[in-house]
Amino acid sequence: MRCPFCGNIDTQVKDSRPAEDHVAIRRRRFCTDCGGRFTTYERVQLRDLVVIKSNGKREDFDRDKLERSIRIALQKRPVEHERMEKMISGIVRRLESLGDTDINSKMIGEIVMESLARIDTVAYVRFASVYKNFQAADDFDKFVSELRPPTKPEEE
């Protein structure tokens, strides 16, 4: 593994342990040249996924892109980092287990929204506002009103 500080290719693993609910391995590394320390993660990849965008364009699935969008939605929310990592790993496992290597971006968006709805409503609305391309405050109002449970009319 190349050192991110000096570029040296001779780095040593100092510690390995399971991470993300045992679906990844966290390795602490040490550079023999500059003395820099850094962490790497290894994950199992069952198959190479391809995302089919709404315009028909195809691109390789990027776990980091998924993580960035979820991190933005969860920004300043009371959700632990480990819970977010478990959610992302669960989404990726679900996508890989669909049986097809070509996955529609719309399906990914729906799965992410479903997962966010279970852990944080505000993050769910944030993600949905970008995913569903809200253009005005009325779009938010309509979406949030669908989240609220129906109220019973008061008896007179």
C-alpha positions as CSV (number, residue, x, y, z in Angstrom):
1,M,0.0,0.0,0.0
2,R,1.4,3.4,-1.0
3,C,2.0,6.0,1.7
4,P,-0.4,8.9,1.2
5,F,2.2,11.3,2.7
6,C,5.4,10.5,0.8
7,G,4.4,8.0,-1.8
8,N,6.6,5.2,-0.5
9,I,5.4,1.7,-1.5
10,D,6.9,0.0,1.5
11,T,4.4,0.4,4.3
12,Q,3.8,-2.0,7.2
13,V,0.6,-3.2,8.8
14,K,0.7,-2.5,12.5
15,D,-2.8,-3.6,13.5
16,S,-5.8,-5.3,11.8
17,R,-9.3,-5.6,13.2
18,P,-12.8,-6.2,12.0
19,A,-14.8,-3.1,11.2
20,E,-18.3,-2.1,10.1
21,D,-20.0,-5.1,11.8
22,H,-17.4,-7.6,10.4
23,V,-18.0,-6.7,6.8
24,A,-14.6,-4.9,6.5
25,I,-11.1,-5.0,7.9
26,R,-9.5,-1.9,9.3
27,R,-5.7,-1.8,9.0
28,R,-3.5,0.6,10.8
29,R,-0.4,1.2,8.6
30,F,3.1,2.7,9.2
31,C,5.4,4.1,6.5
32,T,9.0,3.0,6.9
33,D,10.3,6.1,5.1
34,C,8.5,9.1,6.6
35,G,7.0,7.5,9.7
36,G,3.5,8.5,8.7
37,R,0.5,6.5,10.1
38,F,-2.7,6.0,8.2
39,T,-5.7,3.6,8.1
40,T,-7.0,1.5,5.3
41,Y,-10.2,-0.5,5.0
42,E,-10.7,-3.7,3.0
43,R,-14.3,-4.7,2.0
44,V,-15.6,-7.7,0.1
45,Q,-17.0,-6.8,-3.3
46,L,-19.3,-9.5,-4.6
47,R,-19.7,-8.1,-8.1
48,D,-18.9,-5.0,-10.1
49,L,-22.1,-3.0,-10.2
50,V,-23.0,-0.6,-13.0
51,V,-25.4,2.3,-12.4
52,I,-27.8,3.2,-15.2
53,K,-28.5,6.9,-14.9
54,S,-31.9,8.5,-15.8
55,N,-30.4,9.8,-19.1
56,G,-29.3,6.3,-20.0
57,K,-25.6,6.9,-19.3
58,R,-23.8,4.0,-17.5
59,E,-21.1,4.4,-14.9
60,D,-19.4,2.2,-12.3
61,F,-21.0,2.1,-8.9
62,D,-19.0,4.3,-6.5
63,R,-19.4,3.4,-2.8
64,D,-17.7,6.7,-1.9
65,K,-20.2,8.7,-3.9
66,L,-23.0,7.0,-2.0
67,E,-21.3,7.6,1.3
68,R,-20.8,11.3,0.5
69,S,-24.5,11.9,-0.3
70,I,-25.6,10.1,2.8
71,R,-23.0,12.0,4.9
72,I,-24.4,15.3,3.6
73,A,-28.0,14.3,4.4
74,L,-26.9,13.3,8.0
75,Q,-24.7,16.4,8.5
76,K,-25.2,17.8,12.1
77,R,-27.8,15.1,12.9
78,P,-27.5,12.9,16.0
79,V,-26.6,9.7,14.2
80,E,-23.4,7.8,15.1
81,H,-20.8,7.3,12.5
82,E,-20.9,3.5,13.0
83,R,-24.6,3.5,12.4
84,M,-24.2,5.4,9.2
85,E,-21.4,2.9,8.1
86,K,-23.7,0.0,8.8
87,M,-26.5,1.6,6.8
88,I,-24.2,2.2,3.8
89,S,-22.8,-1.4,4.0
90,G,-26.4,-2.7,4.2
91,I,-27.4,-0.7,1.1
92,V,-24.4,-2.0,-0.8
93,R,-25.0,-5.6,0.2
94,R,-28.7,-5.2,-0.8
95,L,-27.7,-3.9,-4.2
96,E,-25.1,-6.7,-4.7
97,S,-27.7,-9.3,-3.8
98,L,-30.2,-8.1,-6.3
99,G,-28.7,-10.6,-8.8
100,D,-28.1,-8.1,-11.6
101,T,-25.0,-6.1,-12.1
102,D,-26.9,-3.2,-13.9
103,I,-28.8,-1.2,-11.4
104,N,-31.1,1.8,-12.1
105,S,-30.1,4.9,-10.2
106,K,-33.8,5.4,-9.3
107,M,-33.7,2.1,-7.4
108,I,-30.6,3.2,-5.5
109,G,-32.3,6.5,-4.6
110,E,-35.4,4.6,-3.3
111,I,-33.3,2.2,-1.2
112,V,-31.3,5.1,0.3
113,M,-34.5,7.0,1.1
114,E,-36.0,3.9,2.7
115,S,-32.9,3.5,4.9
116,L,-32.7,7.1,5.9
117,A,-36.4,7.2,6.8
118,R,-35.7,4.5,9.3
119,I,-32.9,6.3,11.1
120,D,-33.5,10.1,10.8
121,T,-36.5,11.9,9.3
122,V,-34.7,15.2,8.8
123,A,-31.9,13.4,6.8
124,Y,-34.6,11.6,4.9
125,V,-36.2,14.9,3.9
126,R,-32.8,16.5,3.0
127,F,-31.9,13.6,0.7
128,A,-35.4,13.6,-0.8
129,S,-35.2,17.3,-1.6
130,V,-32.2,16.6,-3.8
131,Y,-33.3,13.2,-5.1
132,K,-36.8,14.4,-6.1
133,N,-35.4,17.8,-7.2
134,F,-37.6,20.1,-5.1
135,Q,-38.0,23.5,-6.8
136,A,-40.1,25.4,-4.3
137,A,-41.2,25.5,-0.7
138,D,-44.5,24.0,-1.7
139,D,-42.6,20.8,-2.8
140,F,-41.2,20.5,0.8
141,D,-44.6,21.2,2.3
142,K,-46.3,18.6,0.2
143,F,-43.6,16.0,0.9
144,V,-43.5,16.6,4.7
145,S,-47.3,16.6,4.9
146,E,-47.2,13.1,3.5
147,L,-44.9,12.1,6.3
148,R,-47.3,13.2,9.1
149,P,-49.8,10.8,10.4
150,P,-53.4,11.7,9.5
151,T,-55.1,13.7,12.3
152,K,-58.5,12.8,13.5
153,P,-61.1,15.6,13.2
154,E,-62.0,17.0,16.6
155,E,-65.4,16.2,17.9
156,E,-67.7,19.1,18.6
